[in-house]
């Protein structure tokens, strides 16, 4: 399967302490390499690398995510600068 690299910019009410660990666990369960680039109560940027179908699953999981956050939107951009 070809590998894709994308940045997911998640916006909403993301201030719950559980959200960032949940994002990291979800990416790991999907077998994605991920790195959180920015995080605050309203926006989280995460760079992910892996099969495109699994990145789609990551986006869907974040939309449905933990009950203590509210995701308004997820923007995706291809080929973020990977460090």
N, C-alpha and C positions, 0 to 999 in steps of 0.2 A: 504494500500500500504506500503511495507517495506521502511524503511528509509536508504538511503545511505549517506556516507560521502566521499567527494572527494576534492582534491586540483586541481584547474585549474590554470595552469601557462600559461599566455597569453604573447606572444612575438610579437613584431612588432614596429611600430612607434606610440607610445601610449602617446605622450607628451601633447596632447590637454587637457586643463583644464576640459573639459566636460566629459572625459571618466570615471573617478572614480565615479562621481555622477550618470552617466548613468548606470554603472555596478550595483551599489547599488539599483537603482530604478528597473532595470530589474529583479534582484534577488527577490526583494520584490513583484513585480507583479506576479512572478511565485510561490510565497509562499515559497521560499527557505530561510533558515537561512544562512546568509553569513557573512564572516569577511575577510576584505582585510588584508593580512599578509605582503605584500611587494608591493611597487609601485615606479617605476621610469619611465623614458621616453621610455624604451625598454622592460620592463617586469613588469607584475602585477601578483601576486599570490593571489588567493582568495580561501578560504575554504568554501565549501557549503555543506549543509545538507538538505536532502529532498528526495522525490521519484526519482528514477533513471531516469525515463522519463523526469522529469522536469529539472534535471541536464543536460540531453542531450539537452533540449530546451535552457538552459542557454548557453551551448557551442555554439550552432547554432546562437543564438542571438548575442553573442560576435563576432563570425566570420563575421556576417553581420553588426554589430554594427554601431555606429554613423559615419557619413560621414567624420568627421575630424580626424579619426584615421585609421591606416592600420594594421590589424592583420595578421601576417605571419603564426603563428602556435599557437595551444593550446595543451598543454600536460596535461594529466589527470593522477592523482595517487590516489589510493584508501586509505581510512582510514588515513587521516592526523591526527596529534595530535590535538585534539579539546580542546580548553581552555575555 
